[in-house]
Amino acid sequence: MGSLLLGSRPRLALVMAAGLLATACGGSGSPGRDNPPPPPPPPPAGVSKTEAFAFLNQATFGATEAEAQRLQSLGDASNAYARWIDAQLQQPVSLQLPHVQAVYATLPQPVQNIGRLNNDRVDIWFRNVVNGPDQLRQRVAFALSEIMVVSQQSALQNTPYALADYYDLLARDAFGDFRQLMEDVTLHPAMGVYLSMLGNQKPDAARNIRPDENYARELMQLFTIGLVQLNLDGTPATDSEGQTVPVYDQSVIEGFAHVYTGWNWAGAASFGQARPSLQNQVQPMQAYAVQHDPGAKKLLSYAGAALVGIPARNPADPARDLDDALDNIFHHPNVAPFISKQLIQRLVTSNPSPAYVQRVAQVFNNDGTGRRGNLAAVVRAVLLDAQARSAPDATTAGKLKEPLLRVTQLWRAYGARSQSGRYNVQSPAAVAGQGPLQAPSVFNFFSPFYAPPGEVADRDLVAPEMQITTEYLATLLTNYFFVQTFCYTSAPVTGCPAVRPEVRTDLVFIDVSAEMALANDPAALVTRIAGKLLGGEISGTLAAQARAAIERAPASLGGLKVAEALYLIASSPEFAAQR
């Protein structure tokens, strides 16, 4: 990518050279017969196709040529990206719960296994991320779902209403206030079940009951501030001996655990009567004061903290205690760099420079109007930063695409559809090793700190997505791409299993009609595929391999030629890398 938001270096160099030349010739700077005025500065550079693809792969579930052209039409590099973001911020939210509820209404009653609706939840997730107009919101919601984790692989396995609504919560709050997001996540019954805050009882020594510490730990460690004190640029702060400094200790965990007592399913007359239902799976948890600890509670202590502990309150006031506790975390100085860096990692690059993190963290702390935690401003800062929009750096730029994002980009590029309109991927993990709200633990599919042994770790870099890019997963995903590109296309290869549409209406097909028209022109065919998947930027080696595969196939087998080339490029490291 040659042009930056502020202009390219080559153009700047030309302007400077022109000025030096004029000085060398003895010009005074005043126009005249022998000293004409300097030429006007060049107009701002437009957004190239390669640059548009790079931006859209950060901000959507996969760049497409149509969206790249639309981005390019919005102006030059100084304003096109911002205008695209502005338009996305205004898009209504594509939700999951209404779809799941509508499907449920069509099922025979009583439904013996409500878990069957999990397939419909996955279906609507794919519909939204592949075809939804609110691409940026959906991409940010996905990032948040990998930070503030709940998972179907838990006691939530038969709660599709709760899971669909939790994802909708993340989508609604994606451009909102981070403090509100914290509260919404804390009180959502999906989180209450997953991290056992729901039904958390006050201490009772006689009954050997101690408040559950699970949510108290993870809200701080994984969702907001981390384990050690951070500088504004995301680097660990150290003491006089060069050691990192813990943010909290066990007494603080216990203090917050006591804050989170007395919350249970909404809608019941008492704590003990609370029971799960389809309705209260989507209602914020309700406070039952009788089970809330009224005693004093220790909170985080840091410079500028308004409250480092909650006084004893009699009668118990769980809502006020919760407000005080969440405010205490929200204003901790770690929140800005901790969240900013993880959003950068999920959207742009695995290894942002400390300066990049600091610039975004400053926006988190103050969006320019004095507002803290404005996620719309933070997302804008992440995507418009000079490091995000500059030419890739061989050392730290870009990231490995999550396997699921490689699938969605292929589908978006080739208009993936089924006859029924469904994306019936019952187990995305069997295709890509991951699925929406299906992480194996609260630590997500991969850690933001993961560094595979070898060159990455030796250079003190990280590659989080490599943690799930095992030999097994690489084979799994490659096999999926083979089946998709050879069989489930508008021109399936001879020998693929026959598909009866009336029986398999949910199979997802991609449209390769444009490629079929170029089947006997290897160079043009490779260029066409590279344009759709790579923004036109393909290495000579990969292009040569794809052309050779095309040329090996008989001239009469156009579908095979297309499949060979598309499979090679979709399975390549170049497609796996987000630049």
PALORO-71000 format. One record per residue (C-alpha): residue in one letter; z negated, y, x negated. Coordinates in pm, whole numbers, plus 50000, padded with zeros to 5 digits. Layout:
! residues N
aZYX/...
***
This chain:
! residues 579
m500005000050000/g501195031049825/s499945059350040/l496375068450103/l494955089450382/l495005119150150/g498415112550001/s499725091149721/r499155095849352/p502875095149261/r503615124849486/l500645144049349/a501865137148996/l505305150949079/v503835183049219/m501695187748909/a504685180948685/a506715207148867/g503975233048810/l503725224748440/l507465227248401/a507515261848558/t504785273548322/a506575259248022/c509695278648112/g507765311248107/g507675316448482/s505235341848611/g504855325348948/s506535354149134/p509845346149304/g512995361349158/r516645355849075/d515825333748776/n512505320548906/p512925305949256/p509865297949465/p508475262549427/p509655237149679/p507365230249975/p505015200749936/p506375167650060/p505435157750413/p502595132550454/a503725097150404/g504225075250707/v502465042050754/s504505013650607/k504764979850775/t502634964450501/e499954991050546/a500034986850925/f499554949350891/a496654953850651/f494894977450891/l495534956151199/n494314924551031/q491034943050976/a490814957451326/t492274930251551/f492534892651586/g495824893151401/a498504918551328/t501724916451526/e505014934051464/a504864951251801/e501394965451737/a502384975551384/q505334995051523/r503095011751779/l500655021751504/q503495035751295/s504655056651591/l501305074651611/g501935096751310/d501605096950935/a498935080250726/s496585109850769/n496205105351145/a497865073451275/y494885050951203/a492425074951364/r494625078751671/w494865041051706/i491075038051684/d490615066051938/a492845047552185/q490945015252130/l487595031952193/q488855041152540/q489985006152635/p487904989252908/v485924958752805/s487534924452846/l484644903552980/q483924866252993/l481264861853261/p483414871653563/h485944845153464/v483284818153421/q481724827653754/a485104826253927/v485784791353789/y482334779753895/a483014791354251/t485974767254267/l484054736554154/p482644710454391/q479014716254472/p476544706654346/v477884707253993/q476344678053814/n477104690353464/i477194727853433/g478144722553069/r481734716453175/l481994754253213/n481624757552836/n485314748752810/d486114777553042/r483964800852832/v485974791452523/d489204795352719/i488404830952827/w487284839452474/f490734829552345/r492484847852628/n490604879752545/v491024878652167/v494664867552172/n495954888952459/g493254914552544/p494144951452497/d490654959552359/q491354942852025/l489034964351814/r486134959352052/q486664921852057/r486894920351677/v483654940151636/a481924918651900/f482954887851703/a481494903151387/l478254911051570/s478124875451706/e478034863251346/i475164886751260/m472994884651574/v473594847751622/v473004826051926/s474704792651950/q475814766752200/q474744740951941/s471154743152060/a469104743252379/l471864766252509/q474404737852527/n474384737852907/t474054775252969/p477624788752981/y476574817953201/a474024829252943/l476464825052652/a479324842852828/d477044871652923/y475594873952572/y479074877952426/d479844903952695/l476694922352587/l477994923852229/a481384936052352/r479854962952574/d477544975152296/a480104972452014/f480795010052018/g477425020652152/d473955027552015/f472515002651766/r468995008051897/q470184998752245/l471964968552102/m468694957451943/e466894959752276/d469664942952473/v469804914152225/t466014910852219/l465714908152596/h468724886352662/p467644851852782/a470214835152554/m468394849552254/g465064842452420/v465954805552444/y467654803352104/l464864818951898/s462024809152131/m460804843252237/l461244832952599/g457964818252722/n456114830452411/q452404830952501/k449574852952374/p447094837252131/d444484814052271/a442214798052010/a440644774552261/r444054760052346/n445324762251988/i448104786252093/r449554810651843/p452504833551917/d455874819951810/e457134837851496/n460764827051514/y462304858251663/a459984881151467/r461364866951142/e465044865651227/l465284899851391/m464174914951063/q465634890950807/l469074884850960/f469734911051226/t468474944151089/i466794949250749/g466934918350526/l464254905550293/v464074932050019/q464154969750006/l467664983749973/n469155015249831/l471445034450062/d474415018349885/g473224983549976/t472014973849629/p468454960349601/a465804985749510/t463524975449224/d460034983949106/s458934996448765/e459334961348625/g462834956848760/q461784933049038/t463014934749396/v460494946649652/p459824926549971/v460254945850293/y457454928250479/d454844901150449/q453334874850674/s450964899250839/v453914920150959/i455664889151093/e452524880451286/g452284916051420/f455794914651561/a455264879451692/h452384892751902/v454674920752030/y457084894452162/t454554876552382/g454634876352760/w458414875852819/n460084849453035/w462884843453284/a463294872053528/g462704870353899/a459554849253926/a456204859854069/s454344847153764/f454844836253406/g454194799953497/q456644800153789/a459574813153583/r462454788753583/p466044790653458/s468854795753708/l472444807553695/q471274841853810/n468474847953566/q470584835053275/v472284868953285/q469274890953362/p467104906353088/m463874887753037/q460924899953242/a457544910553106/y454494892453241/a451524913053124/v449074884553179/q450614865952885/h451084896052657/d448664901252370/p446834934552430/g445444936452076/a446444958151781/k449644948151597/k450834955751245/l454374969351203/l456624978950909/s455275005650677/y457755028850506/a458175065550421/g458705085650738/a457585058050974/a456305073451297/l454095043451369/v453045015851130/g450934997451383/i450454994351757/p446925001651881/a445094978652118/r446134985952476/n444114975552774/p445654967653010/a448424950752816/d451674970152810/p454464947052685/a457314971452753/r455674999752558/d454774976552272/l458374964652256/d459715000152249/d457365009551966/a458234978351767/l462004981951800/d461805019051714/n459835009751404/i462574986051288/f465455008651393/h464275037651178/h463665016350869/p465895028850583/n467274993850527/v469054991950860/a471945015050768/p473024997750444/f472224962950576/i474374965650889/s477054987450729/k477694962750448/q477914932950682/l480374950650912/i482494959450609/q482374923150497/r483344909950838/l486194934850888/v487554946650552/t486384931650224/s483854906550100/n482944928349803/p482734964949901/s481794989149629/p478295003949651/a479925037949708/y481815024050011/v478625009850158/q476805042550101/r479505063250271/v479345041350582/a475535039750575/q475405077750571/v477445077850892/f475055052251042/n472165075550962/n473975106351093/d477335105751270/g477775142951213/t475935153151529/g472485141751419/r472815108351600/r471625076751427/g473125042451491/n476375053751658/l478405021851617/a481695037951720/a481325062451431/v480275034351196/v483295012751283/r485555042951237/a483995049450895/v484445013050794/l488155012650880/l489115047550762/d487295047050431/a489475052850124/q488595018149992/a489765002050315/r493035021450321/s493905021949950/a496124998049763/p494454964149714/d492374959449403/a492864925849239/t489154921449185/t487344932249498/a489794940849776/g490304919450080/k488704887350192/l489434852050295/k490284850450664/e487964829950874/p489784798450988/l489554809251352/l491224842351267/r494124824051105/v494674804951430/t494504836051647/q496854855351418/l499464827751437/w499124826751815/r499364864551851/a502394866551620/y504254839851817/g503204847552173/a501174815752220/r500964805252584/s500354774752797/q502014767053128/s498714771453308/g497734802653114/r494694784852970/y493774780652605/n492154747052651/v490694742752302/q487694722452405/s486354720452051/p487524748751824/a485364733651551/a487684703551549/v490584727151472/a489114755051262/g485584744151176/q484094771651390/g484104784651746/p482764814051947/l478944812551966/q479024777651814/a477434783051471/p475374754151333/s472314776451285/v471014811851313/f472394817150961/n475954816151104/f478824795050973/f478474811250633/s476144834850447/p477274870250353/f475804862950009/y477674830249942/a479414827849606/p481294795449535/p480604781449187/g483144790848925/e485064823048875/v483724840749186/a480084834849101/d480694841048730/r482064875648811/d479074883449034/l481244884349347/v480884867449684/a483334849249911/p481364841750230/e484144823650418/m484534799250130/q481274783250241/i483084766150530/t486424762450353/t485684727150243/e488284700650156/y487694685650500/l488224718550680/a491284727250473/t492824693950573/l491774698450936/l493304732950968/t496454723550780/n496944693551008/y496514716151311/f499164740251179/f501484710451125/v501144698751486/q501454734351618/t504564743451416/f506394710151444/c505544699351798/y504034726052017/t506824751551994/s509744762652206/a511904740051984/p509854708851900/v511044686251622/t512634653251717/g510024625851699/c507124646851830/p505304630452120/a506864638652453/v504884663952648/r504974662853025/p504234698253146/e502994685853480/v500354665353300/r499534687252996/t499824722153139/d497084734952908/l498854727652579/v499434759652384/f503034765552270/i504434791952036/d507814808652082/v510214803651788/s513434813251965/a514064842451728/e513664818951432/m516024793051579/a518824818451574/l518404820351194/a517894783251127/n521014779850908/d520344811550708/p517384802350483/a516894836850334/a516974854450672/l514704828350828/v512074832150557/t512274869950585/r511804867550963/i508694845550937/a507234866350655/g507754897250868/k505754882351153/l502914866850955/l502694886750631/g504014920850724/g507104913250515/e505134909550193/i505784874650051/s505704862449693/g508854849849526/t507264815949474/l506364810449840/a509724823949957/a511544799849723/q509464770249840/a510174778750204/r513924782650140/a514014749249957/a512314731850251/i514874746950489/e517794736350273/r516574700450253/a516764696150630/p520104685750786/a522104714850923/s522004699951272/l518184700151286/g517434736851340/g514004729751485/l513034710651170/k514194739250946/v512104764251141/a509084741251149/e509194734750774/a509294771550684/l506744782550943/y504344754650845/l504544762850474/i503914799950524/a501154795850786/s499364770750559/s499744791750245/p497024810250054/e498994842150122/f498454838550495/a494814828550442/a494074860350248/q493314892750430/r494574920750207/
***
